[in-house]
Amino acid sequence: MVKPFETKFGWLTPVIGNRWSNFQPIVMYQEQHILPKALEYFDSLWLADHFYGFDAPTDPFMEAWTTLTWLAAKFPRVLLCHHVLGQGYRNPALTAKMAATLQVLSGNRFMLGIGAGWREDEYHAYGFEFPRPAVRFAQLEDLIHICRKMWTEDLPTFSGKHFSIDKAAAPPKPSVVPPICIGAYGEQIGLPLVGRLADVWNASLQGDESKWIKKRDIVWTSAERAGRDPSTIEISLTVERPLPNTSTESTQFVDDLVHLCDLGVSHFVMDFGHPTSAEPVMRFVDEVLRPIKSSRHS
């Protein structure tokens, strides 16, 4: 299978503030001290979609659309994506309209990262319904159809299992339709949906490469059954790992990521946590990112 995508590196910036950041949202620190340097070299910028923290509900947690729009203006080069939106947090037509607007304002740098949602306590706290997984994924499928219609048609109409629109105009329509990145890991419903409809699949290894390979194969098989070429689905993998502190650590990092490239990954979303200096970031750029890009693009 020919992989048509260049290898890319994304930076996941935490929007939470906790005891390790003196309760300042980490994204605010990184916007000043890390991202101006890091995003000279990274291809994309990602952030999570939640409403409050995980250690304590009083920990700061910045709202995802507002924060990504702020960062879009601050950093006018990189691709922008949520990691990932919970579809149940916003009406589908509103999501489509917001996405179209950010795509236009950012100069076609937005990718809609979205999933079925999973954090039940948060849904209930904010008064959102939290149906069973099969319903949430059916809702997500309706949302995807609604988005693509509202991005491309003047007076789109759609009637789905759970959501409908009636001449839901969303001008100005984007000149470039945003890619849709689906975050999913479930083998029965989520991954087949990825194979049918996603431009990009995002997941993580979750500690077991063999299980991830099985899931990748489900995506590819589902794409083929839907009449799609599996190689047209970009595979994005979130890697939660500290920045390397030595050249030896960098070498191991390169070996691990090149191996994942050979398995079909082309877009790494790097979660480095809360580095407080750009120095280790530049070690990663010089000893990991550049060598991998050079070897994969040659």
C-alpha atoms as an extended CHARMM CRD file, in Angstrom:
* protein
*
       298  EXT
         1         1  MET       CA              0.0000000000        0.0000000000        0.0000000000  PROA      1               0.0000000000
         2         2  VAL       CA              1.4190000000        3.3570000000       -1.0260000000  PROA      2               0.0000000000
         3         3  LYS       CA              1.2710000000        5.9900000000        1.6980000000  PROA      3               0.0000000000
         4         4  PRO       CA              0.6600000000        9.3690000000        0.0110000000  PROA      4               0.0000000000
         5         5  PHE       CA              1.2600000000       11.5650000000        3.0320000000  PROA      5               0.0000000000
         6         6  GLU       CA              4.4110000000       13.3570000000        4.0870000000  PROA      6               0.0000000000
         7         7  THR       CA              5.5130000000       12.8030000000        7.6610000000  PROA      7               0.0000000000
         8         8  LYS       CA              4.2710000000       15.6110000000        9.8850000000  PROA      8               0.0000000000
         9         9  PHE       CA              4.7160000000       16.5430000000       13.5230000000  PROA      9               0.0000000000
        10        10  GLY       CA              2.0130000000       18.1540000000       15.6370000000  PROA      10              0.0000000000
        11        11  TRP       CA              2.3780000000       19.8790000000       18.9960000000  PROA      11              0.0000000000
        12        12  LEU       CA             -0.3140000000       19.2060000000       21.5970000000  PROA      12              0.0000000000
        13        13  THR       CA             -0.5100000000       22.1500000000       23.9770000000  PROA      13              0.0000000000
        14        14  PRO       CA             -2.2450000000       21.4430000000       27.3150000000  PROA      14              0.0000000000
        15        15  VAL       CA             -5.0770000000       23.8470000000       28.0940000000  PROA      15              0.0000000000
        16        16  ILE       CA             -5.2420000000       22.7000000000       31.7060000000  PROA      16              0.0000000000
        17        17  GLY       CA             -3.6500000000       24.4090000000       34.6730000000  PROA      17              0.0000000000
        18        18  ASN       CA             -2.6240000000       22.2320000000       37.6100000000  PROA      18              0.0000000000
        19        19  ARG       CA             -0.2530000000       22.0630000000       40.5450000000  PROA      19              0.0000000000
        20        20  TRP       CA              2.7050000000       21.4460000000       38.2130000000  PROA      20              0.0000000000
        21        21  SER       CA              2.0300000000       24.7380000000       36.4090000000  PROA      21              0.0000000000
        22        22  ASN       CA              1.0800000000       26.7470000000       39.4920000000  PROA      22              0.0000000000
        23        23  PHE       CA             -2.5110000000       26.4960000000       38.2270000000  PROA      23              0.0000000000
        24        24  GLN       CA             -1.7840000000       28.6560000000       35.2020000000  PROA      24              0.0000000000
        25        25  PRO       CA             -3.1830000000       27.0780000000       32.0110000000  PROA      25              0.0000000000
        26        26  ILE       CA             -0.1270000000       25.5440000000       30.3790000000  PROA      26              0.0000000000
        27        27  VAL       CA             -1.1720000000       26.8260000000       26.9610000000  PROA      27              0.0000000000
        28        28  MET       CA             -0.8030000000       30.3950000000       28.2440000000  PROA      28              0.0000000000
        29        29  TYR       CA              2.7660000000       29.7130000000       29.3590000000  PROA      29              0.0000000000
        30        30  GLN       CA              3.5960000000       27.9190000000       26.1220000000  PROA      30              0.0000000000
        31        31  GLU       CA              2.1310000000       30.6870000000       23.9820000000  PROA      31              0.0000000000
        32        32  GLN       CA              4.7200000000       33.0420000000       25.4500000000  PROA      32              0.0000000000
        33        33  HSD       CA              7.7670000000       30.8490000000       26.0830000000  PROA      33              0.0000000000
        34        34  ILE       CA              7.6040000000       27.6640000000       23.9880000000  PROA      34              0.0000000000
        35        35  LEU       CA              5.3510000000       27.8840000000       20.9510000000  PROA      35              0.0000000000
        36        36  PRO       CA              7.0590000000       30.8580000000       19.2270000000  PROA      36              0.0000000000
        37        37  LYS       CA             10.1540000000       28.6800000000       18.8600000000  PROA      37              0.0000000000
        38        38  ALA       CA              8.5840000000       25.2180000000       18.5610000000  PROA      38              0.0000000000
        39        39  LEU       CA              6.0810000000       26.1450000000       15.8630000000  PROA      39              0.0000000000
        40        40  GLU       CA              8.8510000000       27.2350000000       13.5370000000  PROA      40              0.0000000000
        41        41  TYR       CA              9.3910000000       23.5020000000       13.0390000000  PROA      41              0.0000000000
        42        42  PHE       CA              6.1370000000       21.7060000000       13.8710000000  PROA      42              0.0000000000
        43        43  ASP       CA              3.4050000000       21.3280000000       11.2660000000  PROA      43              0.0000000000
        44        44  SER       CA              0.2870000000       21.4290000000       13.4210000000  PROA      44              0.0000000000
        45        45  LEU       CA             -1.0840000000       22.5890000000       16.7640000000  PROA      45              0.0000000000
        46        46  TRP       CA             -3.6200000000       20.5610000000       18.7610000000  PROA      46              0.0000000000
        47        47  LEU       CA             -5.5620000000       21.0290000000       21.9990000000  PROA      47              0.0000000000
        48        48  ALA       CA             -8.1820000000       19.1220000000       23.9600000000  PROA      48              0.0000000000
        49        49  ASP       CA            -11.8920000000       19.8030000000       24.3390000000  PROA      49              0.0000000000
        50        50  HSD       CA            -13.0400000000       19.6200000000       27.9500000000  PROA      50              0.0000000000
        51        51  PHE       CA            -14.5830000000       22.0710000000       30.4090000000  PROA      51              0.0000000000
        52        52  TYR       CA            -12.7920000000       21.4080000000       33.6820000000  PROA      52              0.0000000000
        53        53  GLY       CA             -9.7910000000       19.5380000000       35.0550000000  PROA      53              0.0000000000
        54        54  PHE       CA             -9.2100000000       15.9170000000       35.9480000000  PROA      54              0.0000000000
        55        55  ASP       CA             -7.3740000000       16.1730000000       39.2680000000  PROA      55              0.0000000000
        56        56  ALA       CA             -9.9280000000       18.6490000000       40.6040000000  PROA      56              0.0000000000
        57        57  PRO       CA            -12.9050000000       20.3090000000       38.9120000000  PROA      57              0.0000000000
        58        58  THR       CA            -11.5810000000       23.6750000000       40.0340000000  PROA      58              0.0000000000
        59        59  ASP       CA             -8.3770000000       23.2850000000       37.9930000000  PROA      59              0.0000000000
        60        60  PRO       CA             -8.4470000000       25.7760000000       35.1000000000  PROA      60              0.0000000000
        61        61  PHE       CA             -9.2880000000       24.3220000000       31.7030000000  PROA      61              0.0000000000
        62        62  MET       CA             -9.6140000000       26.6700000000       28.7270000000  PROA      62              0.0000000000
        63        63  GLU       CA            -12.5300000000       26.2840000000       26.3020000000  PROA      63              0.0000000000
        64        64  ALA       CA            -11.3650000000       24.6280000000       23.0960000000  PROA      64              0.0000000000
        65        65  TRP       CA            -12.8220000000       26.7560000000       20.2730000000  PROA      65              0.0000000000
        66        66  THR       CA            -11.9760000000       30.0770000000       21.8940000000  PROA      66              0.0000000000
        67        67  THR       CA             -8.4270000000       28.9840000000       22.6680000000  PROA      67              0.0000000000
        68        68  LEU       CA             -7.7170000000       27.5220000000       19.2320000000  PROA      68              0.0000000000
        69        69  THR       CA             -9.0170000000       30.6960000000       17.5640000000  PROA      69              0.0000000000
        70        70  TRP       CA             -6.7020000000       32.7540000000       19.7910000000  PROA      70              0.0000000000
        71        71  LEU       CA             -3.7660000000       30.5550000000       18.8240000000  PROA      71              0.0000000000
        72        72  ALA       CA             -4.7110000000       30.7030000000       15.1390000000  PROA      72              0.0000000000
        73        73  ALA       CA             -4.1680000000       34.4470000000       15.2230000000  PROA      73              0.0000000000
        74        74  LYS       CA             -0.9380000000       34.1580000000       17.2060000000  PROA      74              0.0000000000
        75        75  PHE       CA              0.6570000000       31.5330000000       14.9530000000  PROA      75              0.0000000000
        76        76  PRO       CA             -0.3490000000       32.0960000000       11.3140000000  PROA      76              0.0000000000
        77        77  ARG       CA              1.4560000000       29.1420000000        9.7000000000  PROA      77              0.0000000000
        78        78  VAL       CA              0.5070000000       25.8390000000       11.3360000000  PROA      78              0.0000000000
        79        79  LEU       CA             -2.4390000000       23.5120000000       10.8100000000  PROA      79              0.0000000000
        80        80  LEU       CA             -5.0130000000       23.7610000000       13.6180000000  PROA      80              0.0000000000
        81        81  CYS       CA             -6.9560000000       20.8680000000       15.1260000000  PROA      81              0.0000000000
        82        82  HSD       CA             -8.8520000000       19.9430000000       18.2780000000  PROA      82              0.0000000000
        83        83  HSD       CA             -7.8060000000       16.7590000000       20.0630000000  PROA      83              0.0000000000
        84        84  VAL       CA            -10.7000000000       16.0390000000       19.7010000000  PROA      84              0.0000000000
        85        85  LEU       CA            -14.0510000000       17.7690000000       20.0300000000  PROA      85              0.0000000000
        86        86  GLY       CA            -16.8420000000       15.9410000000       21.8180000000  PROA      86              0.0000000000
        87        87  GLN       CA            -19.6700000000       15.9570000000       19.2910000000  PROA      87              0.0000000000
        88        88  GLY       CA            -22.3230000000       16.1290000000       21.9950000000  PROA      88              0.0000000000
        89        89  TYR       CA            -21.0670000000       19.4150000000       23.4130000000  PROA      89              0.0000000000
        90        90  ARG       CA            -22.3570000000       21.5000000000       20.4880000000  PROA      90              0.0000000000
        91        91  ASN       CA            -25.2030000000       21.3950000000       18.0080000000  PROA      91              0.0000000000
        92        92  PRO       CA            -23.9290000000       19.8990000000       14.7030000000  PROA      92              0.0000000000
        93        93  ALA       CA            -24.9790000000       22.8340000000       12.5570000000  PROA      93              0.0000000000
        94        94  LEU       CA            -23.3020000000       25.2390000000       14.9730000000  PROA      94              0.0000000000
        95        95  THR       CA            -20.1360000000       23.1280000000       14.8420000000  PROA      95              0.0000000000
        96        96  ALA       CA            -20.2290000000       23.2850000000       11.0450000000  PROA      96              0.0000000000
        97        97  LYS       CA            -20.6800000000       27.0610000000       11.0990000000  PROA      97              0.0000000000
        98        98  MET       CA            -17.8600000000       27.5970000000       13.6050000000  PROA      98              0.0000000000
        99        99  ALA       CA            -15.5640000000       25.3540000000       11.5890000000  PROA      99              0.0000000000
       100       100  ALA       CA            -16.3310000000       27.1980000000        8.3670000000  PROA      100             0.0000000000
       101       101  THR       CA            -15.6210000000       30.5260000000       10.0290000000  PROA      101             0.0000000000
       102       102  LEU       CA            -12.2990000000       29.4210000000       11.5010000000  PROA      102             0.0000000000
       103       103  GLN       CA            -11.2920000000       27.8870000000        8.1800000000  PROA      103             0.0000000000
       104       104  VAL       CA            -11.9070000000       31.2020000000        6.4310000000  PROA      104             0.0000000000
       105       105  LEU       CA            -10.2430000000       33.3120000000        9.1280000000  PROA      105             0.0000000000
       106       106  SER       CA             -7.1880000000       31.0600000000        9.3620000000  PROA      106             0.0000000000
       107       107  GLY       CA             -6.5340000000       30.8990000000        5.6340000000  PROA      107             0.0000000000
       108       108  ASN       CA             -7.5890000000       27.2540000000        5.2530000000  PROA      108             0.0000000000
       109       109  ARG       CA             -5.5060000000       25.8610000000        8.1280000000  PROA      109             0.0000000000
       110       110  PHE       CA             -8.2960000000       24.1950000000       10.1210000000  PROA      110             0.0000000000
       111       111  MET       CA             -8.9440000000       20.4760000000       10.4420000000  PROA      111             0.0000000000
       112       112  LEU       CA            -12.0740000000       19.3650000000       12.2870000000  PROA      112             0.0000000000
       113       113  GLY       CA            -10.9440000000       16.8990000000       14.9480000000  PROA      113             0.0000000000
       114       114  ILE       CA            -13.9690000000       15.2440000000       16.5190000000  PROA      114             0.0000000000
       115       115  GLY       CA            -15.1340000000       12.1300000000       18.3220000000  PROA      115             0.0000000000
       116       116  ALA       CA            -18.2210000000       10.6590000000       19.9260000000  PROA      116             0.0000000000
       117       117  GLY       CA            -17.3530000000       11.9740000000       23.4020000000  PROA      117             0.0000000000
       118       118  TRP       CA            -16.5740000000        9.8610000000       26.4500000000  PROA      118             0.0000000000
       119       119  ARG       CA            -16.4980000000       11.9020000000       29.6800000000  PROA      119             0.0000000000
       120       120  GLU       CA            -19.9150000000       11.1600000000       31.1180000000  PROA      120             0.0000000000
       121       121  ASP       CA            -19.5980000000       13.2510000000       34.2840000000  PROA      121             0.0000000000
       122       122  GLU       CA            -18.7780000000       16.3360000000       32.2440000000  PROA      122             0.0000000000
       123       123  TYR       CA            -21.7880000000       15.8530000000       29.9770000000  PROA      123             0.0000000000
       124       124  HSD       CA            -24.1260000000       15.5810000000       32.9570000000  PROA      124             0.0000000000
       125       125  ALA       CA            -22.5060000000       18.5190000000       34.7610000000  PROA      125             0.0000000000
       126       126  TYR       CA            -23.1920000000       20.7960000000       31.7890000000  PROA      126             0.0000000000
       127       127  GLY       CA            -26.6760000000       19.4470000000       31.1490000000  PROA      127             0.0000000000
       128       128  PHE       CA            -25.8930000000       17.4960000000       27.9710000000  PROA      128             0.0000000000
       129       129  GLU       CA            -27.4060000000       14.1110000000       27.2700000000  PROA      129             0.0000000000
       130       130  PHE       CA            -25.0050000000       11.1700000000       27.2760000000  PROA      130             0.0000000000
       131       131  PRO       CA            -26.6020000000        8.2860000000       25.3820000000  PROA      131             0.0000000000
       132       132  ARG       CA            -25.0470000000        4.8570000000       24.8580000000  PROA      132             0.0000000000
       133       133  PRO       CA            -22.0410000000        4.5620000000       22.4730000000  PROA      133             0.0000000000
       134       134  ALA       CA            -24.0450000000        3.3610000000       19.4700000000  PROA      134             0.0000000000
       135       135  VAL       CA            -26.2110000000        6.4760000000       19.6490000000  PROA      135             0.0000000000
       136       136  ARG       CA            -23.2740000000        8.8300000000       20.1600000000  PROA      136             0.0000000000
       137       137  PHE       CA            -21.5140000000        7.4430000000       17.0940000000  PROA      137             0.0000000000
       138       138  ALA       CA            -24.7110000000        7.6340000000       15.0330000000  PROA      138             0.0000000000
       139       139  GLN       CA            -24.9660000000       11.2710000000       16.1050000000  PROA      139             0.0000000000
       140       140  LEU       CA            -21.3460000000       11.7810000000       15.0440000000  PROA      140             0.0000000000
       141       141  GLU       CA            -22.1190000000       10.3070000000       11.6360000000  PROA      141             0.0000000000
       142       142  ASP       CA            -25.0180000000       12.7470000000       11.2070000000  PROA      142             0.0000000000
       143       143  LEU       CA            -22.7280000000       15.6070000000       12.2330000000  PROA      143             0.0000000000
       144       144  ILE       CA            -20.1350000000       14.6890000000        9.6070000000  PROA      144             0.0000000000
       145       145  HSD       CA            -22.7490000000       14.6740000000        6.8360000000  PROA      145             0.0000000000
       146       146  ILE       CA            -24.1660000000       17.9750000000        8.0550000000  PROA      146             0.0000000000
       147       147  CYS       CA            -20.7260000000       19.6110000000        8.1530000000  PROA      147             0.0000000000
       148       148  ARG       CA            -19.7780000000       18.5560000000        4.6530000000  PROA      148             0.0000000000
       149       149  LYS       CA            -23.1060000000       19.7460000000        3.2600000000  PROA      149             0.0000000000
       150       150  MET       CA            -22.9270000000       23.1040000000        5.0410000000  PROA      150             0.0000000000
       151       151  TRP       CA            -19.3600000000       23.6410000000        3.8420000000  PROA      151             0.0000000000
       152       152  THR       CA            -20.2070000000       22.9950000000        0.1980000000  PROA      152             0.0000000000
       153       153  GLU       CA            -23.8760000000       23.8160000000       -0.4680000000  PROA      153             0.0000000000
       154       154  ASP       CA            -25.7210000000       27.1440000000       -0.4120000000  PROA      154             0.0000000000
       155       155  LEU       CA            -28.9430000000       25.8710000000        1.1550000000  PROA      155             0.0000000000
       156       156  PRO       CA            -28.1260000000       22.4450000000        2.5710000000  PROA      156             0.0000000000
       157       157  THR       CA            -30.8090000000       20.1070000000        3.8110000000  PROA      157             0.0000000000
       158       158  PHE       CA            -30.2330000000       16.8300000000        5.6170000000  PROA      158             0.0000000000
       159       159  SER       CA            -32.3790000000       14.4400000000        7.6280000000  PROA      159             0.0000000000
       160       160  GLY       CA            -30.4370000000       11.9560000000        9.7130000000  PROA      160             0.0000000000
       161       161  LYS       CA            -31.1860000000        9.4840000000       12.4520000000  PROA      161             0.0000000000
       162       162  HSD       CA            -30.6770000000       12.0920000000       15.1740000000  PROA      162             0.0000000000
       163       163  PHE       CA            -30.0360000000       15.5100000000       13.5900000000  PROA      163             0.0000000000
       164       164  SER       CA            -31.5130000000       17.4530000000       10.7100000000  PROA      164             0.0000000000
       165       165  ILE       CA            -30.9690000000       20.7680000000        8.9690000000  PROA      165             0.0000000000
       166       166  ASP       CA            -33.2900000000       22.6890000000        6.6590000000  PROA      166             0.0000000000
       167       167  LYS       CA            -31.6230000000       25.1880000000        4.3080000000  PROA      167             0.0000000000
       168       168  ALA       CA            -28.9070000000       25.8020000000        6.9030000000  PROA      168             0.0000000000
       169       169  ALA       CA            -26.8540000000       28.3680000000        5.0110000000  PROA      169             0.0000000000
       170       170  ALA       CA            -23.3670000000       28.9680000000        6.4310000000  PROA      170             0.0000000000
       171       171  PRO       CA            -21.8030000000       31.7840000000        4.4060000000  PROA      171             0.0000000000
       172       172  PRO       CA            -19.0240000000       32.3850000000        3.7160000000  PROA      172             0.0000000000
       173       173  LYS       CA            -18.3910000000       28.7910000000        2.7570000000  PROA      173             0.0000000000
       174       174  PRO       CA            -14.7270000000       27.8090000000        2.9900000000  PROA      174             0.0000000000
       175       175  SER       CA            -12.8400000000       27.6690000000       -0.3060000000  PROA      175             0.0000000000
       176       176  VAL       CA            -11.0710000000       24.5610000000        1.0080000000  PROA      176             0.0000000000
       177       177  VAL       CA            -13.2610000000       21.9950000000        2.7610000000  PROA      177             0.0000000000
       178       178  PRO       CA            -11.7280000000       21.2220000000        6.1710000000  PROA      178             0.0000000000
       179       179  PRO       CA            -10.4450000000       17.6720000000        6.5340000000  PROA      179             0.0000000000
       180       180  ILE       CA            -12.2460000000       15.6550000000        9.1970000000  PROA      180             0.0000000000
       181       181  CYS       CA            -10.1100000000       13.8540000000       11.7470000000  PROA      181             0.0000000000
       182       182  ILE       CA            -12.0220000000       11.2870000000       13.7850000000  PROA      182             0.0000000000
       183       183  GLY       CA            -10.6540000000       10.2460000000       17.1490000000  PROA      183             0.0000000000
       184       184  ALA       CA            -11.8440000000        6.6900000000       17.7590000000  PROA      184             0.0000000000
       185       185  TYR       CA            -10.5900000000        3.4120000000       19.2090000000  PROA      185             0.0000000000
       186       186  GLY       CA            -13.6240000000        1.1140000000       19.4410000000  PROA      186             0.0000000000
       187       187  GLU       CA            -13.5330000000       -1.8470000000       17.1060000000  PROA      187             0.0000000000
       188       188  GLN       CA            -17.2860000000       -2.4080000000       16.6860000000  PROA      188             0.0000000000
       189       189  ILE       CA            -18.5470000000        1.0810000000       15.8210000000  PROA      189             0.0000000000
       190       190  GLY       CA            -15.9020000000        3.8070000000       15.9690000000  PROA      190             0.0000000000
       191       191  LEU       CA            -13.2250000000        2.3530000000       13.7000000000  PROA      191             0.0000000000
       192       192  PRO       CA            -15.6570000000        1.2510000000       10.9640000000  PROA      192             0.0000000000
       193       193  LEU       CA            -16.9780000000        4.8260000000       10.9850000000  PROA      193             0.0000000000
       194       194  VAL       CA            -13.4210000000        6.0700000000       10.5020000000  PROA      194             0.0000000000
       195       195  GLY       CA            -12.9940000000        3.7640000000        7.5410000000  PROA      195             0.0000000000
       196       196  ARG       CA            -16.2190000000        4.9860000000        5.9300000000  PROA      196             0.0000000000
       197       197  LEU       CA            -15.9830000000        8.7180000000        6.5020000000  PROA      197             0.0000000000
       198       198  ALA       CA            -12.7260000000       10.0720000000        7.9770000000  PROA      198             0.0000000000
       199       199  ASP       CA             -9.9920000000       11.9410000000        6.1630000000  PROA      199             0.0000000000
       200       200  VAL       CA             -7.7190000000       11.3800000000        9.1590000000  PROA      200             0.0000000000
       201       201  TRP       CA             -7.7480000000        8.8570000000       12.0140000000  PROA      201             0.0000000000
       202       202  ASN       CA             -6.2990000000        9.8390000000       15.3830000000  PROA      202             0.0000000000
       203       203  ALA       CA             -5.6120000000        7.4060000000       18.2050000000  PROA      203             0.0000000000
       204       204  SER       CA             -2.7830000000        6.3480000000       20.5190000000  PROA      204             0.0000000000
       205       205  LEU       CA             -0.9940000000        3.0720000000       21.0840000000  PROA      205             0.0000000000
       206       206  GLN       CA             -2.3100000000        2.8400000000       24.6510000000  PROA      206             0.0000000000
       207       207  GLY       CA              0.6940000000        0.6830000000       25.4750000000  PROA      207             0.0000000000
       208       208  ASP       CA              0.0650000000       -2.2090000000       23.0860000000  PROA      208             0.0000000000
       209       209  GLU       CA              1.2840000000       -2.0060000000       19.5060000000  PROA      209             0.0000000000
       210       210  SER       CA             -0.3170000000       -5.3030000000       18.4290000000  PROA      210             0.0000000000
       211       211  LYS       CA             -3.7620000000       -4.1050000000       19.4950000000  PROA      211             0.0000000000
       212       212  TRP       CA             -3.2070000000       -0.8350000000       17.6350000000  PROA      212             0.0000000000
       213       213  ILE       CA             -2.2230000000       -2.7360000000       14.4630000000  PROA      213             0.0000000000
       214       214  LYS       CA             -5.4470000000       -4.7180000000       14.7110000000  PROA      214             0.0000000000
       215       215  LYS       CA             -7.3870000000       -1.4640000000       14.9620000000  PROA      215             0.0000000000
       216       216  ARG       CA             -5.5120000000        0.0380000000       12.0100000000  PROA      216             0.0000000000
       217       217  ASP       CA             -6.4480000000       -3.0130000000        9.9660000000  PROA      217             0.0000000000
       218       218  ILE       CA            -10.1150000000       -2.5760000000       10.8950000000  PROA      218             0.0000000000
       219       219  VAL       CA             -9.9570000000        0.9970000000        9.5700000000  PROA      219             0.0000000000
       220       220  TRP       CA             -8.3900000000       -0.1730000000        6.3140000000  PROA      220             0.0000000000
       221       221  THR       CA            -10.8030000000       -3.0730000000        5.8690000000  PROA      221             0.0000000000
       222       222  SER       CA            -13.8060000000       -0.8360000000        6.5760000000  PROA      222             0.0000000000
       223       223  ALA       CA            -12.5460000000        1.6730000000        4.0180000000  PROA      223             0.0000000000
       224       224  GLU       CA            -12.2710000000       -1.0230000000        1.3720000000  PROA      224             0.0000000000
       225       225  ARG       CA            -15.7860000000       -2.2570000000        2.1330000000  PROA      225             0.0000000000
       226       226  ALA       CA            -17.0350000000        1.3060000000        1.6920000000  PROA      226             0.0000000000
       227       227  GLY       CA            -15.3590000000        1.5250000000       -1.7130000000  PROA      227             0.0000000000
       228       228  ARG       CA            -12.5250000000        3.7570000000       -0.4990000000  PROA      228             0.0000000000
       229       229  ASP       CA             -8.7840000000        3.4450000000       -0.9970000000  PROA      229             0.0000000000
       230       230  PRO       CA             -7.4290000000        2.9060000000        2.5440000000  PROA      230             0.0000000000
       231       231  SER       CA             -4.2240000000        4.7460000000        1.6680000000  PROA      231             0.0000000000
       232       232  THR       CA             -6.2310000000        7.9850000000        1.3640000000  PROA      232             0.0000000000
       233       233  ILE       CA             -6.9050000000        7.9800000000        5.1160000000  PROA      233             0.0000000000
       234       234  GLU       CA             -4.1140000000        9.7730000000        6.9490000000  PROA      234             0.0000000000
       235       235  ILE       CA             -3.0730000000        8.0450000000       10.1770000000  PROA      235             0.0000000000
       236       236  SER       CA             -2.3510000000       10.3490000000       13.0900000000  PROA      236             0.0000000000
       237       237  LEU       CA             -0.9120000000        8.9780000000       16.3080000000  PROA      237             0.0000000000
       238       238  THR       CA             -0.7110000000       10.7770000000       19.6400000000  PROA      238             0.0000000000
       239       239  VAL       CA              2.5940000000       10.1140000000       21.3960000000  PROA      239             0.0000000000
       240       240  GLU       CA              2.7210000000       11.0620000000       25.0730000000  PROA      240             0.0000000000
       241       241  ARG       CA              6.4040000000       11.0580000000       25.9870000000  PROA      241             0.0000000000
       242       242  PRO       CA              8.9550000000       13.3980000000       27.5970000000  PROA      242             0.0000000000
       243       243  LEU       CA             11.3400000000       15.3720000000       25.4400000000  PROA      243             0.0000000000
       244       244  PRO       CA             14.7400000000       13.6880000000       25.0720000000  PROA      244             0.0000000000
       245       245  ASN       CA             17.4760000000       14.9060000000       27.4120000000  PROA      245             0.0000000000
       246       246  THR       CA             20.4090000000       13.1320000000       25.7430000000  PROA      246             0.0000000000
       247       247  SER       CA             21.4740000000       12.0940000000       22.2610000000  PROA      247             0.0000000000
       248       248  THR       CA             20.9880000000        8.4730000000       23.2870000000  PROA      248             0.0000000000
       249       249  GLU       CA             17.3620000000        9.1860000000       24.1530000000  PROA      249             0.0000000000
       250       250  SER       CA             16.9690000000       10.9960000000       20.8250000000  PROA      250             0.0000000000
       251       251  THR       CA             18.3090000000        7.9890000000       18.9260000000  PROA      251             0.0000000000
       252       252  GLN       CA             15.7860000000        5.7240000000       20.6180000000  PROA      252             0.0000000000
       253       253  PHE       CA             13.0530000000        8.2520000000       19.8470000000  PROA      253             0.0000000000
       254       254  VAL       CA             14.0080000000        8.2080000000       16.1540000000  PROA      254             0.0000000000
       255       255  ASP       CA             14.0160000000        4.4100000000       16.0330000000  PROA      255             0.0000000000
       256       256  ASP       CA             10.5900000000        4.2080000000       17.6680000000  PROA      256             0.0000000000
       257       257  LEU       CA              8.9540000000        6.8070000000       15.4180000000  PROA      257             0.0000000000
       258       258  VAL       CA             10.4840000000        5.4490000000       12.2120000000  PROA      258             0.0000000000
       259       259  HSD       CA              9.0780000000        2.0550000000       13.1460000000  PROA      259             0.0000000000
       260       260  LEU       CA              5.6450000000        3.6360000000       13.5080000000  PROA      260             0.0000000000
       261       261  CYS       CA              6.0480000000        5.3280000000       10.1260000000  PROA      261             0.0000000000
       262       262  ASP       CA              6.6300000000        1.8820000000        8.6510000000  PROA      262             0.0000000000
       263       263  LEU       CA              3.3110000000        0.8010000000       10.1850000000  PROA      263             0.0000000000
       264       264  GLY       CA              1.4730000000        3.5900000000        8.3510000000  PROA      264             0.0000000000
       265       265  VAL       CA              1.6370000000        6.5760000000       10.7130000000  PROA      265             0.0000000000
       266       266  SER       CA              2.3200000000        9.8680000000        8.9620000000  PROA      266             0.0000000000
       267       267  HSD       CA              1.2280000000       12.5350000000       11.4570000000  PROA      267             0.0000000000
       268       268  PHE       CA              2.6400000000       12.3920000000       14.9880000000  PROA      268             0.0000000000
       269       269  VAL       CA              0.8560000000       14.4730000000       17.6420000000  PROA      269             0.0000000000
       270       270  MET       CA              3.4840000000       14.9990000000       20.3160000000  PROA      270             0.0000000000
       271       271  ASP       CA              2.3280000000       15.4470000000       23.9120000000  PROA      271             0.0000000000
       272       272  PHE       CA              5.3840000000       16.5920000000       25.8550000000  PROA      272             0.0000000000
       273       273  GLY       CA              3.4590000000       17.8270000000       28.8730000000  PROA      273             0.0000000000
       274       274  HSD       CA              4.8410000000       21.0190000000       30.3660000000  PROA      274             0.0000000000
       275       275  PRO       CA              8.4080000000       21.7570000000       29.2230000000  PROA      275             0.0000000000
       276       276  THR       CA              9.5170000000       25.0430000000       30.7580000000  PROA      276             0.0000000000
       277       277  SER       CA             12.3760000000       25.7340000000       28.3480000000  PROA      277             0.0000000000
       278       278  ALA       CA             12.7500000000       25.6920000000       24.5800000000  PROA      278             0.0000000000
       279       279  GLU       CA             16.1910000000       24.0620000000       24.8530000000  PROA      279             0.0000000000
       280       280  PRO       CA             14.9630000000       20.4260000000       24.9900000000  PROA      280             0.0000000000
       281       281  VAL       CA             12.4770000000       21.2680000000       22.2550000000  PROA      281             0.0000000000
       282       282  MET       CA             15.3710000000       22.2030000000       19.9800000000  PROA      282             0.0000000000
       283       283  ARG       CA             17.1380000000       18.9510000000       20.8470000000  PROA      283             0.0000000000
       284       284  PHE       CA             14.0220000000       17.1200000000       19.6670000000  PROA      284             0.0000000000
       285       285  VAL       CA             13.9010000000       19.2250000000       16.4990000000  PROA      285             0.0000000000
       286       286  ASP       CA             17.5810000000       18.7250000000       15.6620000000  PROA      286             0.0000000000
       287       287  GLU       CA             17.9810000000       15.0940000000       16.7030000000  PROA      287             0.0000000000
       288       288  VAL       CA             14.5310000000       13.5900000000       16.0620000000  PROA      288             0.0000000000
       289       289  LEU       CA             12.1950000000       15.6760000000       13.9170000000  PROA      289             0.0000000000
       290       290  ARG       CA             14.6500000000       16.7850000000       11.2370000000  PROA      290             0.0000000000
       291       291  PRO       CA             16.3310000000       13.3910000000       10.7450000000  PROA      291             0.0000000000
       292       292  ILE       CA             12.9710000000       11.6410000000       10.4160000000  PROA      292             0.0000000000
       293       293  LYS       CA             11.5780000000       14.1860000000        7.9820000000  PROA      293             0.0000000000
       294       294  SER       CA             14.7650000000       14.0730000000        5.9520000000  PROA      294             0.0000000000
       295       295  SER       CA             14.7580000000       10.2810000000        5.7270000000  PROA      295             0.0000000000
       296       296  ARG       CA             11.0290000000        9.9850000000        4.9590000000  PROA      296             0.0000000000
       297       297  HSD       CA             10.9110000000       12.7660000000        2.3930000000  PROA      297             0.0000000000
       298       298  SER       CA             14.0820000000       11.8640000000        0.5000000000  PROA      298             0.0000000000
